[in-house]
Amino acid sequence: MNKAVKATILLVVLAIITIAAAYHANAGEIVFEEPAVEMVSVAEIETDEAEEVVPAVEEASGYSTMEEFIASPDYVKFMINNLWILIAAFMVLLMHLGFATVESGLTQSKNAVNVIYKNVFILCTGILIYALVGFQLMYPGDFNGFLGFGGFGIGFDASDPVGMLTPAYGEEMTIWSDFIFQAMFAATAATIVSGCVTGRIKLSSFMLFGALLLAISYPITGSWVWGGGWLAELGFHDFAGSTLVHGVGGAAGLACVILLGARSGKFKDGKIFAIPAHNIPLATVGVFLLWIGWFGFNGGSVLNADPAAVSFVFVTTALAACAGALASMITTQFVMKSLDAPMALNGILAGLVGVTAGADVVSPMSAVVIGAVAGVIVVFAILMFDRLKLDDPVGAISVHGVCGIWGTLAVGIFVPGISFLTQLIGITAILGTTFIFSYAVFGAIKAVMGVRVSSAVESDGLDISEHGNKAYPDFSPVKTSELGAYTA
């Protein structure tokens, strides 16, 4: 592992420890301490402040202590709702395994270890950063609608367990369940960027950019909608993140690709050369893991276990995915004159991304149309970016960015009462902000420490140069120079 990677890891770890220590010293919160529900109740707090809180809590929830709530008939319903959110969070975690296997399978074997390492780093760092700053930046409470910050940490108030662990919190879940579900979403955005830049980016540069994206840009734009900000007040609708999660990842990835440049051998003499995927079966496993996880991604976004709402979202999600796959199959046959398996896999993902914005409000047949259009769009978008000489090895910008835009606009087309113009304003604001932030930050990283590995390292593969090992030690790697399009 080179010095730059070691230094980046050390800086991230030190930043996390420093912020956690500072917050613990100032506010007395141990962010990661598992709470014991019986450790405190509002009734046990003998301060004047607590006495003022009790009437407000009782008015909001009908209960003054945790014991009273646990003994009530409402507890079972709350427990079921909360359990579903935790199951959904686990399913979204499973999606990260899907992202890792899709990205690894659709790229070259000599970079497989590097892909896995990036995905592990982003998931783990993303959750920690979201716990320290992201959650309360995205959900700051009362704020001006553009930028707010509730403080460091997750925001658990040990003096008010009823307000944190009952419906008085404002959702049919505890604050802990709310955090872990949203944290899984946060890590997804930067994971999308990983696929766009794979095969030629310096690991340390990617790690730094991913951490900054998750710490600053993603939660701020998220607060505009899910945090009750100005776009939410305007009526912008993005149920589970076609724009807020997937579009953000695509916009950030596009900025990075523009600054990073294409892989060696991809474009030469005005021609486009395919750099083949090394393991289509692995990519297929990844896509189906993502599809399974997407039921938690969309189904969990109902934010409770309401049987009618959750099952409806499952249906619209599945229908869009199927329509996307079939539409991409047909499109590739007519446009590319081939039965392209990776494009069919991307069609599934395109349909899923497309329906995510409106899975709760579009009709089943509308979901089919949205998914089918996404399946067509993704084929043309991938071909378009190739012609523009923007090298996206796994098609992530097309799948998540372009289809995320389509899915969000589709809500304004297919759902009465939701303005198409409002949807367009929201997309422009969120993705425009993300692109500008990403271009500026990645550009600064490029100027200071560089973002691209050398041609020799790229040809040999990042597994050896960055990690010192191989994903497939018993097989001979194929160097870029052996593809026929590369010149030193």
Buried (B, 14 or more C-beta within 10 A) or exposed (E): EBEBBEEBBEBBEEBBEEBBEEBBEEEEBBBEEEBEBEEBBBBEBEEEEBEEBBEEBBEBBBBBBBEBBBEBEBBEBBBEBBEBBBBBBBBBBBBBBBBBBBBBBBBBBBBBBBBBBBBEBBBEBBBBBBBBBBBBBBBBEEBEBEEBBBBBBBBBEBBBBBBBBBBBBEBBBBBBBBBBBBBBBBBBBBBBBBBBBBBBBBBBBBBBBBBBBBBBBBBBBBBBBBBBBBBBEBBBBBBBBBBBBBBBBBBBBBBBBBBBBBBBBBBBEEEBBEBEBBBBEBBBBBBBBBBBBBBBBBBBBBBBBBEEBBEBBBEBBBBBBBBBBBBBBBBBEEBEEEEBBBBBBBBBBBBBBBBBBBBBBBBEEBBBBBBBBBBBBBBEBBBEBBEEEBBBBBBBBBBBBBBBBBBBBBBBBBBEEBBEEBBBBBBEBBBEBBBEBBBEBBBEBBEEBBBBBEBEBBBBBBBBBBBEEBBBEEEEBBBBBEBEBBEE
